[in-house]
């Protein structure tokens, strides 16, 4: 049976119309198809040919699992093909996909990028530039939200340490990404926030503006929460109050415009009492304004 038709039939049973017993059997069969590298080509075909959202979702999850467990079983062409396909798929169909499908595809793309960061002559490292293209003319507002979602997941993936992988291997990739791509992610997110706050970015649908705003803020938070110095948060129960940012970030974090953007957003979404408190803090009230930045930046 054709692998695409087989997966689509199983997904129909599992997610749409199966009885509990049929759903259990369908799930078991789908899981069995993601246990061996021999199924890699079948799942690639599912991604390339299936028009069923549930099948694409299953394919993305299966390939993420296979890539994580059998990275060396993928040749250079397969890695680049998967990456190129997902970028093209998101660009052409991403705005009409369900969120769960987009999330699965983006996770697969970011996993491929992380595992192949030092492979293929660095061909997979331009992912930030590829994400930025979703936000450049003639991209739509929906595409901008997609690009920011991709950046959010990329930062999350690069900051995540899989307990099944060697810590040194993870840290090597994380440090390289920190130095080559993280600041660029932060800059892109801040730029989008600036467009929103100064009125440059005004979509017809307010819900889309909220979506872009949420993704941009989430990206900023993830960037600032990155493990810059390799400290495992599980090593201490004490809450860390300082962000250990590299000195190269100083011109952005200490920049008045960056602080202003965050306070404008805070003022726009806070209650009137919170906004007044924030304004008072900005005027010098103790404990309410932005914290002093001197001494926060770590080399």
Buried (B, 14 or more C-beta within 10 A) or exposed (E): EEBBEBBBBBBBBBBEEBEEEEBEBBBEBBEEBBEEBEBBEBBBBBBBBBEBBBBBBBBBBBBBBBBBEBBEEBEEEBBBBBBEBBBEBBBEBBBEBEEEBBBBBBBBBBBBBBBBBEBBEEEBBEBBEBBBEBBEEEBBBBBBBBBBBBBBBBBBBBBEBBEEBEEEEBEEBBBBBBEBBBBBBBBBBBBBBBBBBEEEBEBEEEEBBBBBBBBBBBBBEBBBEBBBEEEEEEEEEEEEEEBBBBEEBEEBBBEEEBBEBBBBBBBEEBEEEEBEBBBEBBEEEEEBBEEEEEEBBEE
